[in-house]
């Protein structure tokens, strides 16, 4: 039953992705195998840019999230991350961030690793809080899902 749900979700995603205008970020590579490291899980986060904030949120992802991602990846937090973007107004999300993970240990540590990377890049807690508060004004979280990577 669980496998059927994953297949159904992936099929639905494929249909949505095909119908949407999608852009892949300049971030790390997205294949299930990067530098010989094989991903078995994908943690997917869905965000919707607030009205009039689409370009501002793109800039936030590029200027804030991607450097944090790169720092976390250097520390072994995940295999790769890719951001997909759609301007399709019928889509429930505008930004989908897909973190490929080696195993459940990386999954368990992902949030803490991203937080730690953010602290390393910006040690000033006041500046980090202001940056976080600004991010909240740009987008709403739509949801997340965990997928198994089929090889």
Secondary structure, DSSP 4 states (H G I P E B T S, - for coil): -HHHHHHHHHHHHHHHHHHS--EE-SSS--SSEETTEEP-EEEEEEEEEPTT-HHHHHHHIIIIIHHHHHHHHHTTS-SEEEEEE---TTSS-SEEEEEEESSHHHHHHHHHHHHHHHHHH---HHHHHHHHHHHHHHEEEEEEEEEEPP-
